[in-house]
C-alpha cells in the first residue's frame, strides 16, 4: 500500500510540474502564437526556465544553456522531482567555467518537454485534457524559436553565448544558423549538424518500446490515470547503452555478478550491468513523460541543417559568431567525425572557429561528467570571448 501511495504521489507531482512548474514560467496568450515547422501555430503556450546570476545593465552577459534529450531547466539547482542537484552544476555556478558571478545564465525546458514548457503532458486549454498526441510534432528549430521568444521578454538583443551538449549542441547550432546576429559565441559539445541513421534507429527502438506498452493507450494514459512505465523504462535502458562506451562499461561492470556467487540459470539480473540498466530505467520513469520522449527524440531525428539551408556551409554564411566545437574520442553516438563536419563547414564560410577533441573513455556522457580538459577548454574560450565583448571580470570594479 505504501509503494502504491508513493507511486501515486509521484505521478501527481509529475502532472503538476507539467502545468505549474516549480521553476520560473512565462505564458504566451492566444494572441502570441508560436509558429511551428509542422504547420499549425501553437497558442496559447508556455515556457519554463531557471536563471542564475545577474543580467548586467547593458544586457550583454546573458548565456543560454541548452539541455540534452532528457535534461531540464534545472542546470544548477535542485530538480523538484528527484531532489538531485542540477545536471551541470560542475559547469555552471559561481567560479565555475560558466561563472554566474560574471554571466547571467538562462536554461529553459525545451518545447515538447514535460517540466513546464508546453508539451504532450501539458493541459490543452480548449479540451481541459493533456495534449497527448494532439500536440503538434516539434523540431529543434521550434525549440529555438520558443527560446528566442523568452530571450525577447528579457529585452536581450544578443546572447553572449549559447552552450549545450548532445541535443543541447543541436540547439546551439540552430541558434547560430537561425539567429547569427544574436549569438556572440557558440559552444556545441558532443553533437552534430544532423542525426545519423544509426541514432534514428536507436530512437525508433525506444519509441516502439513505449508504444508497445498496453498502458500507453494511444498516448492518452494521463487522462486514464495510468502510465506506460515498463515501455519507457526499456526505452531508457536502450538509450543509456549508447551514452557509454565499451571501455567504460567493461571497466565499471565487466562480467561481474550482481549480489550472488553464481549464475541462477534464469532471467533475473545475474550481471551487474543488467541490474544497473534496470535501475536506470526504473528511476527515469519518475522524472520524464513517455509522450515527451516520443516528441523530443523525433525532434532530434528531424534535425538536419544541411537539408534546411541547402548545404552545411550555407547554414553559417557570413556568421560573425565565435565557435568552440568539442568532441570526445570514445563517443560513438556523436563521433568526432560529426564535429569535424561542422568545423569544415564553418571554415568554408570563413567563420571564427576552434576545435578540441578530448581524449576520454567515458563515451557520449563525458560532457556531463568530471572531465578537467573540457572544463579548462570552456573556461578559456568563454573568458576570452567575454574579454573581447567587454564583460567585466568579477571583482574588477568596472
Residue pairs with C-beta under 8 A, 6 or more apart in sequence:
10 81
10 286
11 227
13 80
13 81
14 81
14 114
14 121
14 286
14 287
14 289
15 121
15 130
15 222
17 80
17 81
17 114
17 115
17 116
18 114
18 115
18 116
18 119
18 121
18 122
18 123
18 130
18 289
19 116
19 122
19 123
20 116
21 48
21 73
21 80
21 109
21 115
21 116
22 80
23 48
23 49
23 50
23 73
23 74
23 109
23 115
23 116
24 48
24 49
24 50
24 51
25 46
25 47
25 48
25 49
25 116
26 46
26 47
26 49
26 150
26 153
27 44
27 45
27 46
28 34
28 43
28 44
28 45
28 46
28 47
28 149
29 43
29 44
30 43
30 44
31 43
32 43
32 44
32 149
33 41
33 42
33 43
33 45
34 41
34 42
34 43
34 45
34 111
34 142
34 145
34 146
34 149
35 41
35 145
36 42
36 136
36 138
36 139
36 142
37 138
37 139
37 141
37 142
37 302
38 136
38 137
38 138
38 139
38 142
39 136
40 136
42 118
42 136
44 125
45 111
45 118
45 146
46 116
46 117
46 118
46 122
47 108
47 109
47 111
47 116
47 117
47 118
47 146
47 147
47 149
47 150
48 73
48 108
48 109
48 113
48 115
48 116
48 117
49 73
49 106
49 107
49 108
49 109
49 150
50 73
50 74
50 75
50 76
50 77
50 106
50 107
51 104
51 105
51 106
51 107
52 75
52 76
52 77
52 92
52 93
52 100
52 104
52 105
52 107
53 61
53 100
53 101
53 102
53 103
53 104
53 105
54 104
55 61
55 62
55 104
55 154
55 156
56 104
56 391
59 154
59 155
59 156
59 157
60 158
60 160
60 389
60 390
60 391
61 102
61 103
61 104
61 160
61 386
61 391
62 103
62 104
62 105
62 106
62 151
62 154
62 156
62 159
62 160
63 98
63 103
63 104
63 105
63 106
63 159
63 160
63 161
63 162
63 163
63 382
64 105
64 106
64 107
64 108
64 147
64 151
64 159
64 161
64 162
64 163
64 175
65 75
65 88
65 92
65 98
65 105
65 106
65 107
65 163
65 164
65 168
66 107
66 108
66 110
66 147
66 162
66 163
66 164
66 167
66 168
66 169
66 171
66 172
66 175
67 73
67 75
67 87
67 107
67 109
67 110
67 164
67 167
67 168
68 164
68 165
68 166
68 167
68 168
68 368
69 166
69 167
69 239
69 296
69 297
69 300
70 236
70 284
70 288
70 293
70 296
71 87
71 167
71 168
72 79
72 87
72 109
72 113
72 115
73 107
73 108
73 109
73 115
73 116
74 80
74 86
74 87
74 107
75 86
75 87
75 88
75 89
75 91
75 92
75 105
75 107
76 86
76 88
76 89
76 92
76 93
76 100
76 105
76 107
77 85
77 86
78 84
78 85
78 86
79 85
79 86
79 87
79 287
81 115
81 286
81 287
82 283
82 286
82 287
86 92
87 368
88 368
89 96
90 96
90 370
90 375
91 97
91 98
91 375
91 378
92 98
92 100
92 105
92 107
93 99
93 100
94 100
94 101
95 101
96 375
97 375
97 376
97 378
97 379
97 382
98 105
98 161
98 163
98 378
98 382
99 394
101 394
102 386
102 391
102 392
102 393
102 394
103 160
103 161
103 386
103 391
106 150
106 151
106 154
108 117
108 146
108 147
108 150
109 115
109 116
109 117
110 117
110 143
110 146
110 167
110 171
110 296
110 299
111 117
111 118
111 119
111 138
111 142
111 143
111 146
112 118
112 119
112 120
112 135
112 138
112 142
112 143
112 292
112 295
112 296
112 299
113 119
113 292
113 296
114 120
114 121
114 288
114 289
114 292
117 146
118 131
118 135
119 131
119 135
119 289
119 291
119 292
119 295
120 130
120 131
120 132
120 133
120 135
120 219
120 289
120 291
120 292
120 294
120 295
121 130
121 131
121 222
121 289
121 291
121 292
122 130
122 131
122 135
123 129
123 130
123 131
124 130
124 131
124 134
127 134
129 223
130 222
130 223
132 218
132 219
132 220
132 222
132 223
132 291
133 218
133 219
133 220
133 291
135 291
135 295
137 295
137 298
137 299
138 295
138 298
138 299
139 299
139 302
139 303
140 167
140 170
140 171
140 174
140 299
140 300
140 302
140 303
141 174
141 178
141 308
142 299
143 171
143 174
143 299
144 171
144 174
144 175
144 178
144 179
145 178
147 171
147 175
148 175
148 178
148 179
148 182
151 159
151 182
157 182
158 181
158 182
158 183
158 184
159 175
159 182
159 183
159 184
160 184
160 185
160 385
160 386
160 389
160 391
161 183
161 184
161 185
161 186
161 187
161 382
161 385
162 171
162 172
162 175
162 176
162 183
162 185
162 186
162 187
163 172
163 186
163 187
163 189
163 378
163 382
164 170
164 171
164 172
164 187
164 188
164 189
164 191
165 188
165 189
165 190
165 191
165 367
165 368
166 189
166 190
166 191
166 333
166 334
166 364
166 367
167 191
167 296
167 299
167 300
168 188
168 189
168 191
169 188
169 189
169 190
169 191
169 192
169 334
170 188
170 191
170 192
170 300
170 303
172 186
172 187
172 188
172 191
173 186
173 188
173 191
173 193
173 305
173 315
173 342
174 303
174 305
175 182
175 183
175 186
176 183
176 186
176 316
176 319
176 321
176 323
177 305
177 308
177 309
177 315
177 316
180 316
180 318
180 319
180 320
180 321
181 320
183 321
184 321
184 322
184 385
184 389
185 321
185 322
185 323
185 324
185 381
185 382
185 385
186 321
186 322
186 323
186 324
187 323
187 324
187 326
187 378
187 381
187 382
188 323
188 325
188 326
188 339
188 342
189 326
189 327
189 367
189 374
190 326
190 327
190 328
190 331
190 333
190 334
190 339
190 364
190 366
190 367
191 334
191 338
191 339
192 334
192 338
192 339
192 341
192 342
193 303
193 304
193 305
193 306
193 312
193 315
193 338
193 341
193 342
193 345
194 303
194 304
194 305
194 306
194 307
195 300
195 301
195 302
195 303
195 304
196 338
199 242
199 300
199 301
199 333
199 334
200 301
202 238
202 239
202 242
203 239
203 297
203 298
203 300
203 301
205 235
205 238
206 234
206 235
206 236
206 238
206 239
206 293
206 297
207 235
207 293
207 294
207 297
207 298
209 231
209 232
209 234
209 235
209 238
210 216
210 228
210 231
210 232
210 235
210 290
210 293
210 294
211 231
211 294
212 231
213 228
213 229
213 230
213 231
213 232
213 290
214 228
215 221
215 226
215 227
215 228
215 229
215 230
215 231
216 228
216 231
216 290
217 224
217 226
217 228
219 291
219 294
221 227
221 228
221 290
227 285
227 290
228 290
229 285
231 290
232 281
232 284
232 285
232 288
232 290
232 293
233 278
233 281
233 282
233 284
233 285
234 281
235 290
235 293
236 280
236 281
236 284
236 285
236 288
237 277
237 278
237 280
237 281
240 277
240 280
240 281
241 249
241 277
242 332
242 333
242 364
243 333
243 363
243 364
243 365
244 362
244 363
244 364
244 365
245 330
245 331
245 332
245 361
245 362
245 363
245 364
247 330
247 361
248 330
248 361
248 362
248 363
249 273
251 361
253 271
253 272
253 273
253 276
254 272
255 271
256 271
256 272
257 263
257 270
257 271
257 272
258 269
258 270
258 271
258 272
258 274
258 275
259 275
260 270
263 270
264 270
269 275
269 278
305 312
305 315
306 312
306 315
308 315
309 315
311 345
312 341
312 342
312 344
312 345
313 345
313 346
313 348
313 349
314 349
315 345
316 345
316 346
316 349
316 351
317 349
318 349
319 346
319 349
319 351
320 352
321 351
321 352
322 352
322 353
322 381
322 385
322 388
323 346
323 351
323 352
323 353
323 354
324 353
324 354
324 355
324 356
324 377
324 378
324 381
325 339
325 342
325 343
325 346
325 353
325 354
325 355
325 356
326 339
326 355
326 356
326 357
326 358
326 367
326 374
326 377
326 378
327 334
327 335
327 336
327 338
327 339
327 340
327 355
327 356
327 357
327 358
328 336
328 357
328 358
328 359
328 360
328 362
328 363
328 364
328 366
328 367
328 371
329 336
329 357
329 358
329 359
329 360
329 361
330 360
330 361
330 362
330 363
330 366
331 363
331 364
331 366
332 363
332 364
333 363
333 364
334 364
336 357
339 355
339 357
340 355
343 353
343 355
346 353
347 353
354 381
356 373
356 377
358 366
358 371
358 373
358 374
358 377
359 373
360 366
360 371
362 369
362 371
366 374
367 374
386 393
387 393
392 398
